[in-house]
Amino acid sequence: MTVNGNKPKFAMYWAASCGGCEIAVLNIHEKILDVDANFDVVFWPVAMDAKYKDVEAMEDGSILLTLFNGGIRNDENEHIAKLLRRKSKILVAFGSCASEGCIPGLANLSPVGEIVHTAFNTITTDNPNEIYPRVSFDVPEGELRIPKIEKVLRPLDLVVDVDYYMPGCPPESHQIAAVVDLVIKVVKGEAELPPKGSVIGAGDSTVCDECPRARNVKIIKEFKRIQDIAPVDPTLCLLEQGIPCNGPATRSGCNARCPGVGAQCIGCYGPAEGVMDYGARLITAFSSVIDATEPEEIDRILDGIPDPTGQVYRFNLAGSLLKANREAWKVK
Amino acid sequence: MTDQFEPTIIGFTCNWCSYRASDLAGTARMKYAPNVRLIRLMCSGRLDPTFVLRALSGGADGVMITGCHPGECHYIEQNYKALRRFLLLRRVLAGLGIEPERVKLVWASAAEGARFAAETTAFVEEIRKLGPLNWGKVSDELSEISEPVHEEVAA
């Protein structure tokens, strides 16, 4: 740890996430030196050694900025979320997992028992004695404890109060750099923070707005998987080619990176400004391009989307309006 | 009084046809189940699937969408859009573990008060059979990780 106590303190934590957010932060290249020059990094498990008890010993509100990535999947995640909330002035739900559940949130469609079973006893797992993890286990030295998995994965704001949301899986590095710049300016008194609850580090339009592809009249007779089309027209709107592209409902800010290189938008930047339910907006978008009026034909075309729920809620299930399973959200 | 389950239904009706059908059913003193709360839209094509999800998340047990018969839309073909949204929405709801039968689409013209009344009553009965929208279903099956989960899964 640095000994310079005058600089504002910075923390970053990962809960249930893949680690991509940490890589994205490091990927801001030389800007990371600005972080070091302007902040005292007090807690960042992936980058430096610090213990939970070090954080517990800090004064409440003593950390200026905490980037929290990952959803709340177990009681350890929840404990640290509450701890960092107490210690931080600005808590940012960083990345799609913390903001809206992301890919780990898709597990909310399955009971916990099934998830554990899949992880510990499938054909790819060598587990002849069917050993499963237990929350507590007695050994001669005492009791060992591992975090207890909760019924569902929750976005950060269902557990603690969140100041800002930064979408993306992971957030784009240029967006992270812009946010770091902004906070540094705020510290120096050269800028003001946006209103609490704002989405930062992203645009307020849709991916389609940034997409370079040509859009004409979108009318399709068939939905197709992108790998089944050869070749994909490099200049024409993907949805117009029958590829379910999530761009129409997805927040801009990534410079339409995926459609720009010929892959459909899968929606990692979350719902665009003003969209209450991401999936519902996509249902509207996909429905409006279908060129059919007979129920049978519409159904046949819809068969081209093999997993409609996963398609329209790939990143947003845990943060959706229905949240898949409302009862289970009342964990605590 | 019986203590049978009384479902809460939200009905989205089109200004030009089915809202008038419900009006006709009323002025003609037709009897039908009182469980539906109607919300008038200018067209079934105005129906954002968000409205349906909002209704279900807010406590509705079923949602009835009504519009003009195919080919008779005041706005030319917006009821076909409603049909396509409805069909995709049902698939998504099924994936979320919600019975797709909880959302129903009915075509009724302004003259079809009797049809509106009959379809409403039939839908209320269908939802009554399904029971309240049971959000707890999945969580009830959840097991504690400290339990021998593999036995429960195998069962």
Interface residues (C-beta under 8 A of the other chain):
Chain A: L109 P111 V112 G113 E114 V116 H117 F120 N121 E130 Y132 P133 R134 V135 S136 K148 I149 K151 V152 M276 D277 G279 A280 R281 I283 T284 F286 S287 S288 I290 A292 T293 P295 I298 D299 L302 I305 D307 P308 T309 G310 V312 Y313 S320 L321 L322 K323 A324 N325 R326 E327 A328
Chain B: D48 P49 T50 V52 L53 R54 L56 S57 P70 E77 Y80 K81 L83 R84 R85 L87 L88 L89 R91 V92 A94 G95 L96 G97 I98 W135 G136 K137 V138 S139 E141 L142 S143 I145 S146 E147 P148 V149 H150 E152 V153
